[in-house]
Amino acid sequence: MKKEVICIICILAMLISGCSAGSGKSSEKTLKEVFAEHNMKIGTCVTSMMIKSEKTSELMLDQFNSLTMENAMKPDSTFSQAKSKEAGKPVIEFNEEALSILEWAKENNYSMRGHTLIWYSQTPEWIFREGFDGSGAFVGREEMLSRMEAIISGTFAKLEELGYLDLFYAFDVVNEAWMEDGTMRKNHWSEIIGDDYLWYAFYYADKYAPESIDLYYNDYNEQYKMDTLVKFVDTLKDDSGRYLIDGIGLQAHLYTSDSLTSYFYVLDKLAETGLKIQLTELDICLGKYMSPLPATDENLKTQGQFCYDLINGLFERVDSGKLKMDALTFWGFWDTASWRKEYYPLLYAEDLSPKPAYYGAMQVKDKAGY
């Protein structure tokens, strides 16, 4: 009798266990497992809202092993004006959102991309002016170079002081410095320092960043800047001819109307520099620029096929040694949280259900729209 009771209890326990497993983590592979097979990290941008939500944080923990802060490490979020005035030099102070993300990333063993140190946008005007006062006169070249060095050295020093430096494997040193016509974007950095501000940014980053962090130049519309980028990175060398840069970050804001043949041509040409290449802000919009398409079954299947072919082409190049790519980052993961939500550009729908694009990234061809 006792044996029968024990057997019944065992069967019930197994059934309960089976039900629990079915309602929890899927038995399928995850994105990070698929990408790990090609020695790559898979990432998403992140906000404090995403880590506070149980649903989105669980999905991130399940699928991604790399994070990039969407905004909280951009220049307007990392400088303290009051402390800079007091110290007479730029002082780095991360805000509450950045600190909460850094701590969550550390607790959950994430790797991180830093984004970004030097950028024409989202940089406070006062950082360029005398007395760190927005109404002051612009400082001169030597003072601005000194401030740039303080910003870059201070960022890495602050991360080390807080115990988060080891989380980072890559950092965008400069963001979006070039125009599509091959000219340098005009901004306060170039106007005050000169065109060589780009070289100095990487010189200081190379000087202060640990060897474990790869230094990237990051830009968008890479399809139209290929020749410019190839020429530019060749200038980022020290007196001995050693590269001060480790990689080129391609934002990869793509459309389902884009030609992947043309895009792979650009990737292959940039890979010939010998530098690492990363897709840093990938999203795949339905339709074309300024002409979004609705999220019909057919359009979502087209998106899934595009994603499948893109990732498949990347994996083939990485596995053959043609492309040095150790990470890929999607700029978010569900459509309604995207900065381009009207294009339905990401892997998951509004209810966090996987789209054909998700299965495209997973390389599950029969669920990716084919």
For each residue, the residues with C-beta under 8 A, 3 or more apart:
1: 4 5
2: 5 6
3: 6 7
4: 1 7 8
5: 1 2 8 9
6: 2 3 9 10
7: 3 4 10 11
8: 4 5 11 12
9: 5 6 12 13
10: 6 7 13 14
11: 7 8 14 15
12: 8 9 15 16
13: 9 10 16 17
14: 10 11 17 18
15: 11 12 18 19
16: 12 13 19 20
17: 13 14 20 21
18: 14 15 21 22
19: 15 16 22 23
20: 16 17 23 24
21: 17 18 24 25 27
22: 18 19
23: 19 20
24: 20 21
25: 21 62
26: 30
27: 21
28: 362
29: 33 34 362
30: 26 33 34 62 63
31: 34 35 42 63 64 358 361 362
32: 35 36 41 42 63 64 65
33: 29 30 36 37
34: 29 30 31 37 38 42 361 362 363
35: 31 32 38 40 41 42 328
36: 32 33 39 40
37: 33 34
38: 34 35 315 318 319
39: 36 318 326
40: 35 36 318 325 326 327 328
41: 32 35 65 66 111 169 326 327 328
42: 31 32 34 35 63 64 65 66 327 328 329 330 361
43: 64 65 66 67 68 111 113 327 328 329 330
44: 60 64 66 67 68 329 330 331 332 333
45: 67 68 69 70 281 329 330 331 332
46: 50 51 60 67 68 69 70 101
47: 50 51 69 70 71 72 97 101
48: 51 52 72 96 97 100 101
49: 52 53 56
50: 46 47 53 56 57 60 337
51: 46 47 48 56 57 60 100 101 104
52: 48 49 57
53: 49 50 56 57
54: 57 58
55: 58 59 352
56: 49 50 51 53 59 60 334 352
57: 50 51 52 53 54 60 61 104
58: 54 55 61 62
59: 55 56 62 63 333 348 352
60: 44 46 50 51 56 57 63 64 67 333
61: 57 58 64 108
62: 25 30 58 59
63: 30 31 32 42 59 60 333
64: 31 32 42 43 44 60 61 67 110 333
65: 32 41 42 43 109 110 111
66: 41 42 43 44 110 111 112 113 169 327 329
67: 43 44 45 46 60 64 101 105 110 111 112 113
68: 43 44 45 46 112 113 114 115 280 281 329
69: 45 46 47 72 73 74 97 98 101 112 115
70: 45 46 47 331 332
71: 47 74 77 97 122
72: 47 48 69 77 94 95 97 98 101
73: 69 77 78 94 98 114 115 116
74: 69 71 77 78 115 116 119 122
75: 78 79 116 117 118 119 122 123 124 127 151
76: 79 122 123 124
77: 71 72 73 74 94 95 97 98 122
78: 73 74 75 92 93 94 95 98 155
79: 75 76 84 90 91 92 93 124 127 151
80: 83 84 91 92 93
81: 84 85 124 126 132
82: 85 86
83: 80 86 87 91 93
84: 79 80 81 87 88 89 90 91 127 132
85: 81 82 88 131 132 133
86: 82 83 91
87: 83 84 91
88: 84 85
89: 84 146 147 150
90: 79 84 127 132 147 150 151 154
91: 79 80 83 84 86 87 154
92: 78 79 80 151 154 155 157 158
93: 78 79 80 83 158
94: 72 73 77 78 98 99 102 158 162
95: 72 77 78 98 99
96: 48 99 100
97: 47 48 69 71 72 77 100 101
98: 69 72 73 77 78 94 95 101 102
99: 94 95 96 102 103 162
100: 48 51 96 97 103 104
101: 46 47 48 51 67 69 72 97 98 104 105
102: 94 98 99 105 106 112 162 164 167
103: 99 100 106 107
104: 51 57 100 101 107 108 110
105: 67 101 102 108 110 112 164 167
106: 102 103 109 110 163 164 167
107: 103 104
108: 61 104 105
109: 65 106
110: 64 65 66 67 104 105 106 167
111: 41 43 65 66 67 167 168 169 327
112: 66 67 68 69 102 105 167 168 169
113: 43 66 67 68 168 169 170 171 172 280 327 329
114: 68 73 117 155 168 170 171 172 213
115: 68 69 73 74 171 172 175 218 280
116: 73 74 75 119 171 172 173 174 175 218
117: 75 114 151 152 155 171 172 173 174 201 205
118: 75 148 151 152 173 174 175 189 197 201
119: 74 75 116 122 123 174 175 176
120: 123 175 176 177 185 187 188 189
121: 175 176
122: 71 74 75 76 77 119
123: 75 76 119 120 127 188
124: 75 76 79 81 127 134
125: 128 129 134 188
126: 81 129 132 133 134 136
127: 75 79 84 90 123 124 132 147 151
128: 125 138 139 144 188 192
129: 125 126 132 133 134 135 136 137 138 139
130: 133 136 137 138 139
131: 85 136
132: 81 84 85 90 126 127 129 136
133: 85 126 129 130 136
134: 124 125 126 129
135: 129
136: 126 129 130 131 132 133
137: 129 130
138: 128 129 130 188 191 192
139: 128 129 130 143 144 147 192
140: 143 144 192
141: 144 145 192 193 194
142: 145 146
143: 139 140 146 147
144: 128 139 140 141 147 148 189 192 193 197
145: 141 142 148 149 193 200
146: 89 142 143 149 150
147: 89 90 127 139 143 144 150 151
148: 118 144 145 151 152 189 193 197 200 201 204
149: 145 146 152 153 200 204
150: 89 90 146 147 153 154
151: 75 79 90 92 117 118 127 147 148 154 155
152: 117 118 148 149 155 156 173 201 204 205 208
153: 149 150 156 157 204 207 208
154: 90 91 92 150 151 157 158
155: 78 92 114 117 151 152 158 159
156: 152 153 159 160 165 208 209 210
157: 92 153 154 160 161 208
158: 92 93 94 154 155 161 162
159: 155 156 162 164 165 168
160: 156 157 163 164 165
161: 157 158
162: 94 99 102 158 159
163: 106 160 166
164: 102 105 106 159 160 167 168
165: 156 159 160 168 210
166: 163 212
167: 102 105 106 110 111 112 164
168: 111 112 113 114 159 164 165 171 212 213
169: 41 66 111 112 113 212 213 214 326 327
170: 113 114 213 214 215 216 246 247 249 278 327
171: 113 114 115 116 117 168 205 209 213 214 215 216
172: 113 114 115 116 117 175 216 217 218 249 280
173: 116 117 118 152 201 202 205 215 216 217 245
174: 116 117 118 119 177 198 201 202 217 218
175: 115 116 118 119 120 121 172 218 219
176: 119 120 121 185 218 219 220
177: 120 174 184 185 198 217 219
178: 182 183 184 185 219 225 228 229 232
179: 182 183 184 185
180: 221 224 225
181:
182: 178 179 225 227 228
183: 178 179
184: 177 178 179 190 195 198
185: 120 176 177 178 179 190
186: 190 191
187: 120 190 191
188: 120 123 125 128 138 191 192
189: 118 120 144 148 192 193 197
190: 184 185 186 187 193 194 195 197
191: 138 186 187 188
192: 128 138 139 140 141 144 188 189 197
193: 141 144 145 148 189 190 196 197 200
194: 141 190 197
195: 184 190 198
196: 193 199 200
197: 118 144 148 189 190 192 193 194 200 201
198: 174 177 184 195 201 202 232 235 236
199: 196 202 203 235 236 244
200: 145 148 149 193 196 197 203 204
201: 117 118 148 152 173 174 197 198 204 205
202: 173 174 198 199 205 206 215 217 236 244 245
203: 199 200 206 207 238 244
204: 148 149 152 153 200 201 207 208
205: 117 152 171 173 201 202 208 209 215 244
206: 202 203 209 215 238 244
207: 153 203 204
208: 152 153 156 157 204 205
209: 156 171 205 206 213 215
210: 156 165 213
211:
212: 166 168 169
213: 114 168 169 170 171 209 210
214: 169 170 171 246 247 276
215: 170 171 173 202 205 206 209 244 245 246 247
216: 170 171 172 173 245 246 247 248 249 276 278 280
217: 172 173 174 177 202 229 232 233 236 245 247 248 249
218: 115 116 172 174 175 176 248 249 250 251 280
219: 175 176 177 178 222 225 229 248 249 250 251
220: 176 251 253 281
221: 180 224 225
222: 219 225 226 229 250 251 252 266 270
223: 226 258 262 263 266
224: 180 221
225: 178 180 182 219 221 222 228 229
226: 222 223 229 230 266 269 270
227: 182 230 231
228: 178 182 225 231 232
229: 178 217 219 222 225 226 232 233 248 270
230: 226 227 233 234 269 270 272 273
231: 227 228 234 235
232: 178 198 217 228 229 235 236
233: 217 229 230 236 243 245 248 273 275
234: 230 231 237 273
235: 198 199 231 232
236: 198 199 202 217 232 233 243 244 245
237: 234 240 241 242 243 244
238: 203 206 241 242 244
239:
240: 237
241: 237 238
242: 237 238
243: 233 236 237 246 275
244: 199 202 203 205 206 215 236 237 238
245: 173 202 215 216 217 233 236 248 275
246: 170 214 215 216 243 275 276
247: 170 214 215 216 217 275 276 277 278 324
248: 216 217 218 219 229 233 245 270 273 275 276 277 278
249: 170 172 216 217 218 219 278 279 280
250: 218 219 222 267 270 277 278 279 280
251: 218 219 220 222 279 280 281 282 331
252: 222 279 280 281 282 283
253: 220 281 282 283 285 331 340
254: 258 263 282 283 284 285 306 310
255: 258 284 285 286 287 288 289 343
256: 284 285 286 287 288 293 299 302 303 306
257: 287 288
258: 223 254 255 262 263 288 306
259: 262 263
260: 263 264 306 309 310 313
261: 264 265
262: 223 258 259 265 266
263: 223 254 258 259 260 266 267 310
264: 260 261 267 268 313 317
265: 261 262 268 269
266: 222 223 226 262 263 269 270
267: 250 263 264 270 271 277 314 317 323
268: 264 265 271 272 317 322 323
269: 226 230 265 266 272
270: 222 226 229 230 248 250 266 267 273 275 277
271: 267 268 274 277 317 322 323 324
272: 230 268 269
273: 230 233 234 248 270
274: 271 324
275: 233 243 245 246 247 248 270 324
276: 214 216 246 247 248 324 325 326
277: 247 248 250 267 270 271 323 324 325
278: 170 216 247 248 249 250 325 326 327 328 329
279: 249 250 251 252 282 314 325 328 329
280: 68 113 115 172 216 218 249 250 251 252 329
281: 45 68 220 251 252 253 329 330 331
282: 251 252 253 254 279 328 329 330 331
283: 252 253 254 330 331 332 338 340 343 345 346
284: 254 255 256 303 306 307 310 345 346 357
285: 253 254 255 256 288 292 340 343 344 345
286: 255 256 292 293 294 295 299 300 302 303 343 344 345
287: 255 256 257 291 292 293 299 343
288: 255 256 257 258 285 291
289: 255
290:
291: 287 288
292: 285 286 287 342 343 344
293: 256 286 287 296 299 343
294: 286 299
295: 286 299 300 335 344 349
296: 293 299 300
297: 300 301
298: 301 302
299: 256 286 287 293 294 295 296 302 303 344
300: 286 295 296 297 303 304 344 355 356 357 369
301: 297 298 304 305 356 369
302: 256 286 298 299 305 306 369
303: 256 284 286 299 300 306 307 344 355 356 357 360 369
304: 300 301 307 308 355 356 357 358 359 360 367 368 369 370
305: 301 302 308 309 356 360 368 369 370
306: 254 256 258 260 284 302 303 309 310 357 360
307: 284 303 304 310 311 347 356 357 360 361 368
308: 304 305 311 312 359 360 361 363 365 368 369 370
309: 260 305 306 312 313 360
310: 254 260 263 284 306 307 313 314 360
311: 307 308 314 315 328 360 361 363
312: 308 309 315 316 363
313: 260 264 309 310 316 317
314: 267 279 310 311 317 318 323 325 328
315: 38 311 312 318 319 363
316: 312 313 319 320
317: 264 267 268 271 313 314 320 322 323 325
318: 38 39 40 314 315 321 322 323 324 325
319: 38 315 316
320: 316 317 323
321: 318
322: 268 271 317 318
323: 267 268 271 277 314 317 318 320
324: 247 271 274 275 276 277 318
325: 40 276 277 278 279 314 317 318 328
326: 39 40 41 169 276 278
327: 40 41 42 43 66 111 113 169 170 278
328: 35 40 41 42 43 278 279 282 311 314 325
329: 42 43 44 45 66 68 113 278 279 280 281 282
330: 42 43 44 45 281 282 283 333 346 347 361
331: 44 45 70 251 253 281 282 283 338 339 346
332: 44 45 70 283 337 338 339 346
333: 44 59 60 63 64 330 337 346 347 348
334: 56 337 338 346 347 348 349 350 352
335: 295 338 341 344 345 346 348 349 350
336: 341 350
337: 50 332 333 334 341 346
338: 283 331 332 334 335 341 343 345 346
339: 331 332
340: 253 283 285 343 345
341: 335 336 337 338 344 345
342: 292
343: 255 283 285 286 287 292 293 338 340
344: 285 286 292 295 299 300 303 335 341 349
345: 283 284 285 286 335 338 340 341
346: 283 284 330 331 332 333 334 335 337 338 355 357
347: 307 330 333 334 354 355 357 358 361
348: 59 333 334 335 352 353 354 355 358
349: 295 334 335 344 352 353 354 355
350: 334 335 336
351:
352: 55 56 59 334 348 349
353: 348 349
354: 347 348 349 358 359
355: 300 303 304 346 347 348 349 358 359
356: 300 301 303 304 305 307 359 360 367 368 369
357: 284 300 303 304 306 307 346 347 360 361 368
358: 31 304 347 348 354 355 361 362
359: 304 308 354 355 356 362 364 367 368
360: 303 304 305 306 307 308 309 310 311 356 357 363 364 368 369
361: 31 34 42 307 308 311 330 347 357 358
362: 28 29 31 34 358 359 367 368
363: 34 308 311 312 315 360 368
364: 359 360 367 368
365: 308 368 370
366: 370
367: 304 356 359 362 364
368: 304 305 307 308 356 357 359 360 362 363 364 365
369: 300 301 302 303 304 305 308 356 360
370: 304 305 308 365 366
